[in-house]
Amino acid sequence: MKVCLLSNSDSQGGAFIAAHRLHKGLHRISVAATMLVNDKTTDDYTVLSPASKLMKGWTKLIPTFEKLPLSLYNQRERTPYSIQWLPDRLVSRVAQISPDIINLHWINAGFLQIETLAKFKQPLVWTAHDMWPFTGGCHYSGECDRYTQSCGHCPQLKSQQDGDISRWVWWRKSQAWKNLNLTIVTPSQWLADCARNSSLFQDLRIEVIANGLDIQRYKPIEKKIARHLLGLPQDKQLILFGAMTATSDRRKGFHLLLPVLKKLSQWEIWQHKLELVVFGASEPVNPPDFGLKTHYLGRLNDDISLALVYAAADIFVAPSIEDNLPNTVMEALACATPSVAFKIGGMPDMIEHQQNGYLAQPFDVEELAKGISWVLEDEERYQKLCDCARDKIEQEFTLEIQASKYLKLYNDILESSE
């Protein structure tokens, strides 16, 4: 069997990293997989990208042109929004690979035009890393449920018209994807429920297959060694927060972390005992006052550095307001670091309340602070949480488990397509 994975990139973002991990997982179980991307940042020879300098230059410009129609909405929210209206050359490039099945991943930023899907001759599996595949352009809908109908009057565009760009994008999808041999995969149960409720995907086959992780790279490391290598204090309990754009992406909840840690720092039990570690961002010009000494580690792009940071921390906090199945939580748990989050999105798929971490009610900062305290305050209980964190990943989130489930799905689709 030959599989072609389509993704805008093979790194530099959670969805891209997850797609490339699946790609490597498929190779581990001897599946002939090729990954086709616009922006290649790894040295993986099985990942293909535009070869010529001219094409590479054009791919850098595509995202800018892709956003041009959004200039009509100058009051819109500055959240990711994709129209996918530019033509692409993917049909001919995929034909050269001649796969038996195509697995779409995050194909935005002008990588793949909506209408291109109908031009592929192979069965399609689409791994949804966010809500975009079934919305009129937004990647996370917030409190809006208009994707269950036909979009329009888009709150993220600040539009007052039914016939806005969101309706146009939704309509193009509805017309172009009518007769596709398309199966949807979501990494989390939450996203599967959203897809089933959507007007575009409600009649399609939808499967939940969690992302996988290389548990030989992400594994427990002696805390003292990890802290020594990173220059972090040995005599404090360290709270870790991080994401690709840790301090600037509102969806990741950095703005909620401030009141949570302020509360903790004022509790007598934790005074002078806690410090904060942030990765994914350098220290800003005017850093917020969390009430705790804060260590900013900047961007970390390799598995070894990330695993060290997770191992050095006592707890990982993910105060996201919307999230699918964040790599950060999975990576932290794999390194035996309990995690605390709001009970939203795919968090309950990974964090078992008071078993390997703590799930607070959205968006109760008082309870999230109590959750951090609960995890850290009892040494014997804490060690059990650490053990359960690692066990959870070993049992449900390895690359081999993920790849085997995808292979079974691919085979099932190909057999039913004959």
Secondary structure by P-SEA (a helix, b strand, c coil): cbbbbbbccccccaaaaaaaaaaaaaaaaccbbbbbbcccccccccccccccaaaaaaaaaaaaaaacccccccccccccccccccccaaaaaaaaacccbbbbccccccccccccccccccbbbbbcccccccccccccccccccccccccccccccccccccaaaaaaaaaaaaaccccbbbbbccaaaaaaaaacccccccbbbbbbbbccccccccccaaaaaaaaccccccbbbbbccccccccccccaaaaaaaaaaaaacccccccbbbbbccccccccccccccccccccccccaaaaaaaaaaccccccccccccccaaaaaaaaacbbbbbcccccccccccccccbbbcccccaaaaaaaaaaacccaaaaaaaaaaaaaaaaacccaaaaaaaaaaaaaaaaaaac
